[in-house]
Amino acid sequence: MQADWITVYGLAADTEGVKQMQEISLGPSDLGLAPAPLICSDKWWKEIESGERPTHVVEGTISKVYWGSMGDWPEFKLAGETTTTWTRKGNGRRYVEGLRARLSWVEHPWKTPGKFAAAGDISQIVLSIEIEDSPLRSAAIAPGPGGQGYEMARRNGDAVHYLEFQTSDSADRAIGDLENTGLTTRKYGGDGMGSWFVAAWHSDASAAERWRSDLEQVAGRQGGRYDGGEIVEGTVWGPRTLE
């Protein structure tokens, strides 16, 4: 059966991430990518379009979704011809074990090849990530070292809901609708994700289903949609599916 793909990350739209990489490349330190050509410059994109800088594509099934480093770095394993490990870029909640995924990438040398052994000589720059469309979601709250991430999350509340919008203005209007509800809200997204999100927190986890119904209506009024939620260190749920 052919998968319906959702693009969860695109480098061309990741203006903030690209800006940071370019600044490091052009900076005085040994860190960062080689500046000739500068990543995401016109010359760099033309090399990709012409095939001078070949694009590689890996496709397979997400075999593992987890938090690397100190329990705070979102990673996943993609099982295809071989199993490879990647950062969960874009909407990290879309990465769910068992779903199909497709990722394209190109090579770009580091500014100082060989100086940092763990990094190798070449960086794999992700151009795009697509994932099979599904109502399933993964937790977005990182545990952090010793569970500190969960402790920090609980300062906002015991449960969080996610509302998805196509524009920043729509997300702002939804936050305005929620201004007097007692919910703690935060907007994020945009760069490289294709969507804007409002995270809405409340303290009583047992009230999650009631808030879910209310928030579905709020999202709908602003042209968005309710995208599920989670209990801190607990249950994760996605959007309702049509019967």
C-alpha beads as a LAMMPS data file, in Angstrom:
LAMMPS data file: protein, C-alpha beads

243 atoms
242 bonds

1 atom types
1 bond types

-500.0 500.0 xlo xhi
-500.0 500.0 ylo yhi
-500.0 500.0 zlo zhi

Masses

1 110.0

Atoms # bond

1 1 1 0.000 0.000 0.000
2 1 1 1.356 3.426 -0.999
3 1 1 1.991 5.736 1.966
4 1 1 0.507 9.226 2.108
5 1 1 3.487 11.405 3.007
6 1 1 3.590 14.439 5.303
7 1 1 6.620 16.723 5.058
8 1 1 7.761 17.387 8.615
9 1 1 10.993 19.202 7.774
10 1 1 12.443 21.162 4.858
11 1 1 15.868 22.812 4.958
12 1 1 14.830 25.507 2.480
13 1 1 12.181 26.730 4.944
14 1 1 14.432 26.487 8.017
15 1 1 15.538 30.117 7.928
16 1 1 16.729 30.267 11.530
17 1 1 18.655 26.998 11.348
18 1 1 20.293 28.008 8.063
19 1 1 21.222 31.405 9.474
20 1 1 22.971 29.785 12.437
21 1 1 24.904 27.353 10.229
22 1 1 25.999 30.151 7.916
23 1 1 27.160 32.356 10.787
24 1 1 29.276 29.530 12.230
25 1 1 30.723 28.732 8.790
26 1 1 31.753 32.361 8.295
27 1 1 32.973 32.799 11.871
28 1 1 36.578 32.652 13.104
29 1 1 36.382 29.326 14.969
30 1 1 37.287 25.877 13.632
31 1 1 33.679 24.791 14.092
32 1 1 31.056 24.575 11.402
33 1 1 30.788 23.684 7.745
34 1 1 33.269 24.713 5.045
35 1 1 32.169 28.128 3.716
36 1 1 32.972 27.499 0.043
37 1 1 30.306 27.312 -1.109
38 1 1 28.274 28.602 1.799
39 1 1 25.473 26.224 2.757
40 1 1 22.112 27.258 1.258
41 1 1 23.723 29.953 -0.895
42 1 1 22.572 30.226 -4.512
43 1 1 25.695 28.388 -5.644
44 1 1 25.086 25.604 -3.106
45 1 1 21.500 25.029 -4.276
46 1 1 22.584 25.114 -7.930
47 1 1 25.113 22.353 -7.207
48 1 1 22.247 20.246 -5.889
49 1 1 19.971 21.047 -8.830
50 1 1 22.678 20.151 -11.346
51 1 1 23.695 16.957 -9.554
52 1 1 27.209 18.247 -8.916
53 1 1 26.384 17.777 -5.220
54 1 1 24.432 14.477 -5.339
55 1 1 21.246 14.038 -3.334
56 1 1 20.905 10.783 -1.399
57 1 1 17.532 9.345 -0.391
58 1 1 16.894 6.779 2.342
59 1 1 13.487 5.242 2.895
60 1 1 12.256 2.677 5.365
61 1 1 10.405 2.130 8.616
62 1 1 10.968 4.054 11.831
63 1 1 12.305 1.327 14.111
64 1 1 13.067 3.391 17.211
65 1 1 12.095 6.825 18.589
66 1 1 14.092 7.995 21.583
67 1 1 15.960 10.792 23.367
68 1 1 19.715 10.687 22.888
69 1 1 22.619 12.541 24.501
70 1 1 21.492 13.355 28.074
71 1 1 17.873 12.420 27.450
72 1 1 17.239 15.727 25.688
73 1 1 18.165 15.203 22.007
74 1 1 15.372 13.865 19.752
75 1 1 16.573 11.002 17.580
76 1 1 15.143 8.150 15.539
77 1 1 16.375 5.047 13.756
78 1 1 15.315 4.416 10.179
79 1 1 15.424 0.772 9.053
80 1 1 15.806 0.414 5.279
81 1 1 18.561 -1.393 3.391
82 1 1 20.593 -0.573 6.490
83 1 1 19.599 1.065 9.787
84 1 1 20.655 4.695 10.134
85 1 1 20.242 7.218 12.954
86 1 1 18.980 10.780 12.474
87 1 1 17.805 13.808 14.438
88 1 1 14.021 14.240 14.604
89 1 1 13.804 17.552 12.785
90 1 1 10.576 19.541 12.490
91 1 1 7.510 18.152 14.242
92 1 1 9.111 15.530 16.497
93 1 1 5.732 14.130 17.522
94 1 1 5.170 12.798 13.994
95 1 1 8.009 10.288 14.389
96 1 1 6.323 7.098 15.567
97 1 1 7.752 3.587 15.576
98 1 1 6.316 1.499 12.748
99 1 1 5.574 4.385 10.372
100 1 1 7.274 4.748 7.000
101 1 1 9.721 7.618 6.526
102 1 1 11.736 9.075 3.665
103 1 1 14.741 11.369 4.089
104 1 1 16.946 13.183 1.555
105 1 1 20.406 14.502 2.317
106 1 1 23.633 15.775 0.772
107 1 1 27.243 15.781 1.887
108 1 1 29.127 18.904 2.911
109 1 1 32.667 18.976 4.382
110 1 1 33.424 20.450 7.772
111 1 1 35.493 23.627 7.944
112 1 1 38.359 21.698 9.592
113 1 1 38.125 18.050 8.435
114 1 1 39.622 15.520 10.817
115 1 1 40.039 17.886 13.760
116 1 1 36.991 16.577 15.606
117 1 1 37.194 12.797 15.339
118 1 1 33.594 12.120 16.371
119 1 1 32.269 14.317 13.561
120 1 1 34.304 12.719 10.787
121 1 1 35.299 14.664 7.665
122 1 1 31.877 15.042 6.066
123 1 1 28.529 16.215 7.434
124 1 1 25.238 14.807 6.184
125 1 1 22.946 17.794 5.619
126 1 1 19.268 16.840 5.712
127 1 1 17.245 18.470 2.930
128 1 1 13.823 17.082 3.773
129 1 1 12.045 14.494 5.898
130 1 1 8.688 12.974 5.013
131 1 1 6.704 10.610 7.222
132 1 1 3.675 8.442 6.584
133 1 1 0.521 10.358 7.517
134 1 1 -1.028 8.917 10.669
135 1 1 -3.033 9.986 13.751
136 1 1 -0.352 8.393 15.926
137 1 1 2.018 10.668 17.829
138 1 1 5.087 10.395 20.089
139 1 1 5.841 12.321 23.263
140 1 1 7.359 15.770 22.767
141 1 1 8.517 16.192 26.361
142 1 1 12.140 15.168 26.818
143 1 1 13.021 13.453 30.115
144 1 1 16.365 15.243 30.388
145 1 1 19.148 14.111 32.730
146 1 1 17.680 12.379 35.763
147 1 1 14.131 13.366 34.786
148 1 1 14.820 17.103 35.039
149 1 1 12.953 17.673 31.777
150 1 1 9.778 16.254 33.271
151 1 1 10.180 18.405 36.381
152 1 1 10.546 21.539 34.273
153 1 1 7.538 20.593 32.129
154 1 1 5.334 20.236 35.203
155 1 1 5.932 23.902 35.978
156 1 1 3.601 24.560 33.042
157 1 1 1.102 21.854 33.963
158 1 1 0.539 18.109 34.118
159 1 1 -0.992 17.845 30.640
160 1 1 -0.385 19.618 27.335
161 1 1 -2.417 19.828 24.125
162 1 1 -1.105 20.791 20.678
163 1 1 -3.005 22.958 18.188
164 1 1 -1.651 23.169 14.621
165 1 1 -2.026 26.164 12.275
166 1 1 -0.762 27.097 8.830
167 1 1 0.131 30.692 9.763
168 1 1 1.653 32.501 12.709
169 1 1 -1.289 34.914 12.804
170 1 1 -3.784 32.054 13.176
171 1 1 -1.775 30.696 16.088
172 1 1 -1.744 34.147 17.697
173 1 1 -5.520 34.446 17.352
174 1 1 -5.973 31.060 19.010
175 1 1 -3.817 32.212 21.923
176 1 1 -6.073 35.280 22.177
177 1 1 -9.111 32.987 22.358
178 1 1 -7.475 31.134 25.253
179 1 1 -6.368 34.244 27.149
180 1 1 -8.910 33.969 29.990
181 1 1 -9.130 30.192 30.284
182 1 1 -6.345 29.705 32.810
183 1 1 -4.294 27.666 30.345
184 1 1 -0.582 28.318 29.891
185 1 1 0.133 28.732 26.171
186 1 1 3.238 28.869 24.006
187 1 1 3.633 29.296 20.230
188 1 1 6.395 27.565 18.320
189 1 1 7.253 26.212 14.866
190 1 1 7.471 27.777 11.458
191 1 1 11.064 27.343 10.330
192 1 1 11.533 24.053 8.524
193 1 1 8.249 22.684 9.847
194 1 1 5.604 24.139 7.579
195 1 1 3.205 24.702 10.479
196 1 1 2.840 26.742 13.632
197 1 1 1.799 25.162 16.923
198 1 1 0.221 26.354 20.145
199 1 1 0.970 24.232 23.201
200 1 1 -1.767 24.640 25.824
201 1 1 -1.041 23.395 29.344
202 1 1 -3.298 22.735 32.346
203 1 1 -2.587 21.379 35.813
204 1 1 -5.328 18.740 36.236
205 1 1 -4.479 15.763 34.034
206 1 1 -7.886 14.190 34.715
207 1 1 -9.504 17.103 32.822
208 1 1 -7.600 16.326 29.601
209 1 1 -10.625 14.919 27.731
210 1 1 -12.786 17.947 28.562
211 1 1 -10.074 20.336 27.425
212 1 1 -9.561 18.273 24.284
213 1 1 -13.138 18.962 23.159
214 1 1 -12.855 22.679 23.919
215 1 1 -9.506 23.021 22.154
216 1 1 -10.734 21.226 19.047
217 1 1 -13.296 24.009 18.700
218 1 1 -10.717 26.756 19.305
219 1 1 -8.409 25.330 16.637
220 1 1 -11.274 24.941 14.173
221 1 1 -12.412 28.561 14.590
222 1 1 -8.972 29.773 13.526
223 1 1 -8.653 27.424 10.553
224 1 1 -6.340 25.016 12.364
225 1 1 -6.728 21.626 13.920
226 1 1 -6.259 19.850 17.214
227 1 1 -3.174 17.611 16.979
228 1 1 -3.337 15.567 20.172
229 1 1 -1.574 15.891 23.473
230 1 1 0.171 14.123 26.320
231 1 1 0.408 13.744 30.059
232 1 1 3.851 14.560 31.426
233 1 1 5.689 11.212 31.603
234 1 1 2.462 9.427 30.656
235 1 1 -0.193 8.857 28.007
236 1 1 0.230 10.266 24.496
237 1 1 -2.686 10.728 22.090
238 1 1 -3.192 12.085 18.601
239 1 1 -6.014 13.894 16.820
240 1 1 -9.368 12.209 16.416
241 1 1 -9.864 10.375 13.142
242 1 1 -13.006 10.663 11.026
243 1 1 -15.417 7.760 11.485

Bonds

1 1 1 2
2 1 2 3
3 1 3 4
4 1 4 5
5 1 5 6
6 1 6 7
7 1 7 8
8 1 8 9
9 1 9 10
10 1 10 11
11 1 11 12
12 1 12 13
13 1 13 14
14 1 14 15
15 1 15 16
16 1 16 17
17 1 17 18
18 1 18 19
19 1 19 20
20 1 20 21
21 1 21 22
22 1 22 23
23 1 23 24
24 1 24 25
25 1 25 26
26 1 26 27
27 1 27 28
28 1 28 29
29 1 29 30
30 1 30 31
31 1 31 32
32 1 32 33
33 1 33 34
34 1 34 35
35 1 35 36
36 1 36 37
37 1 37 38
38 1 38 39
39 1 39 40
40 1 40 41
41 1 41 42
42 1 42 43
43 1 43 44
44 1 44 45
45 1 45 46
46 1 46 47
47 1 47 48
48 1 48 49
49 1 49 50
50 1 50 51
51 1 51 52
52 1 52 53
53 1 53 54
54 1 54 55
55 1 55 56
56 1 56 57
57 1 57 58
58 1 58 59
59 1 59 60
60 1 60 61
61 1 61 62
62 1 62 63
63 1 63 64
64 1 64 65
65 1 65 66
66 1 66 67
67 1 67 68
68 1 68 69
69 1 69 70
70 1 70 71
71 1 71 72
72 1 72 73
73 1 73 74
74 1 74 75
75 1 75 76
76 1 76 77
77 1 77 78
78 1 78 79
79 1 79 80
80 1 80 81
81 1 81 82
82 1 82 83
83 1 83 84
84 1 84 85
85 1 85 86
86 1 86 87
87 1 87 88
88 1 88 89
89 1 89 90
90 1 90 91
91 1 91 92
92 1 92 93
93 1 93 94
94 1 94 95
95 1 95 96
96 1 96 97
97 1 97 98
98 1 98 99
99 1 99 100
100 1 100 101
101 1 101 102
102 1 102 103
103 1 103 104
104 1 104 105
105 1 105 106
106 1 106 107
107 1 107 108
108 1 108 109
109 1 109 110
110 1 110 111
111 1 111 112
112 1 112 113
113 1 113 114
114 1 114 115
115 1 115 116
116 1 116 117
117 1 117 118
118 1 118 119
119 1 119 120
120 1 120 121
121 1 121 122
122 1 122 123
123 1 123 124
124 1 124 125
125 1 125 126
126 1 126 127
127 1 127 128
128 1 128 129
129 1 129 130
130 1 130 131
131 1 131 132
132 1 132 133
133 1 133 134
134 1 134 135
135 1 135 136
136 1 136 137
137 1 137 138
138 1 138 139
139 1 139 140
140 1 140 141
141 1 141 142
142 1 142 143
143 1 143 144
144 1 144 145
145 1 145 146
146 1 146 147
147 1 147 148
148 1 148 149
149 1 149 150
150 1 150 151
151 1 151 152
152 1 152 153
153 1 153 154
154 1 154 155
155 1 155 156
156 1 156 157
157 1 157 158
158 1 158 159
159 1 159 160
160 1 160 161
161 1 161 162
162 1 162 163
163 1 163 164
164 1 164 165
165 1 165 166
166 1 166 167
167 1 167 168
168 1 168 169
169 1 169 170
170 1 170 171
171 1 171 172
172 1 172 173
173 1 173 174
174 1 174 175
175 1 175 176
176 1 176 177
177 1 177 178
178 1 178 179
179 1 179 180
180 1 180 181
181 1 181 182
182 1 182 183
183 1 183 184
184 1 184 185
185 1 185 186
186 1 186 187
187 1 187 188
188 1 188 189
189 1 189 190
190 1 190 191
191 1 191 192
192 1 192 193
193 1 193 194
194 1 194 195
195 1 195 196
196 1 196 197
197 1 197 198
198 1 198 199
199 1 199 200
200 1 200 201
201 1 201 202
202 1 202 203
203 1 203 204
204 1 204 205
205 1 205 206
206 1 206 207
207 1 207 208
208 1 208 209
209 1 209 210
210 1 210 211
211 1 211 212
212 1 212 213
213 1 213 214
214 1 214 215
215 1 215 216
216 1 216 217
217 1 217 218
218 1 218 219
219 1 219 220
220 1 220 221
221 1 221 222
222 1 222 223
223 1 223 224
224 1 224 225
225 1 225 226
226 1 226 227
227 1 227 228
228 1 228 229
229 1 229 230
230 1 230 231
231 1 231 232
232 1 232 233
233 1 233 234
234 1 234 235
235 1 235 236
236 1 236 237
237 1 237 238
238 1 238 239
239 1 239 240
240 1 240 241
241 1 241 242
242 1 242 243
